[in-house]
Amino acid sequence: MSNFGSQAMATTLKRVLMRRPGPSLLSANAAEWHYGPTFNGEKAIRQYAEFTRLVEKSGAEILWMEDAGDGMADAMFTHDPSLMTDKGAIILNMGKALRKGEPSLHEAAYRAAGIPILGRVEAPGTVEGGDCIWVNDRILAIGRGVRSNQHGIDQVQEILKPLGVTVLTFDLPLWAGEAACLHLMSVMSPLAEDLALVHAPLMPAAFYLMLRDMGITLLHAPEEEFAASFGLNLNVLPVSPRNVIAVAGFPGTRAVMEQAGCTVETFEADALCIACEGGPTCLTRPVWRAA
Ligand SMILES: NC(=O)NCCC[C@H](N)C(=O)O
């Protein structure tokens, strides 16, 4: 049996690619990386350790990449430079220029782990993992916006055709501007096959209506918590259906999930997630989720 493969967002997480932040994050220039006022490298590293403890507690195996000081501060957000399918990984191409070196780190990690590479997105195409959502194992939704463009989306569709997967494209708004991070996953977090947490005001309307018509229950997170966290209240990692890891400090968002039958574990993440614009899903690249 192979130990990779995933065309789902919220089945049991069995194996995940992560990169522990270190010297590159500590020496990051916050303005250059678009990190916010609560950025603090040492504190972020401590908060990451707490996040790691929760992932380990879930029973998932972590495939580690280490930060040896290559200057790639955002590389801890392993969700973005690659995408996993049931047949192997797709190496993506980043929309954020400072992150251009990251896909090769993923390619090397997959090769070392014996995981097949299905294909690569090449310039001028860009697609980031945060823009990709498996609606089910036959449909991949991609958000077209600042980070993912049509060239890249077309390439992903070509790579996925032999797997019988259809790619659907949904336009994202500009929201806080070109330098900020708004992915499709910033406005929707799947919690189970039939359940998702959303920030409806920024969702592509056609995406919202499609999910609703498919019978997926959409939980609306409180808008004031989305604003206060720059969207990180919504960035929730399912380690199995209805068991999730979230950023601490957003009781309204937590209550909405608990009322829908979810178990929610949290960790403090002001210096790590809120400052650096990426939450628990962004810090993980699932390489194997149960079918
Ligand atoms: N999937 C995600 O939402 N990733 C967050 C990436 C944050 C990182 N600072 C970036 O701007 O790319």
The ligand as a MOL file (V3000), in Angstrom:
LIG
                    3D

  0  0  0     0  0            999 V3000
M  V30 BEGIN CTAB
M  V30 COUNTS 12 11 0 0 0
M  V30 BEGIN ATOM
M  V30 1 N -2.2230 28.8250 1.9300 0
M  V30 2 C -2.0100 29.9850 2.5170 0
M  V30 3 O -2.9290 30.7500 2.7780 0
M  V30 4 N -0.7500 30.3150 2.7420 0
M  V30 5 C -0.3390 31.4810 3.4190 0
M  V30 6 C 0.9260 32.0020 2.9030 0
M  V30 7 C 1.3880 33.2210 3.6320 0
M  V30 8 C 2.6620 33.8070 3.0790 0
M  V30 9 N 3.1540 34.8520 3.9030 0
M  V30 10 C 2.4270 34.3390 1.6810 0
M  V30 11 O 2.2000 35.5200 1.5320 0
M  V30 12 O 2.4700 33.5680 0.7230 0
M  V30 END ATOM
M  V30 BEGIN BOND
M  V30 1 1 1 2
M  V30 2 2 2 3
M  V30 3 1 2 4
M  V30 4 1 4 5
M  V30 5 1 5 6
M  V30 6 1 6 7
M  V30 7 1 7 8
M  V30 8 1 8 9
M  V30 9 1 8 10
M  V30 10 2 10 11
M  V30 11 1 10 12
M  V30 END BOND
M  V30 END CTAB
M  END
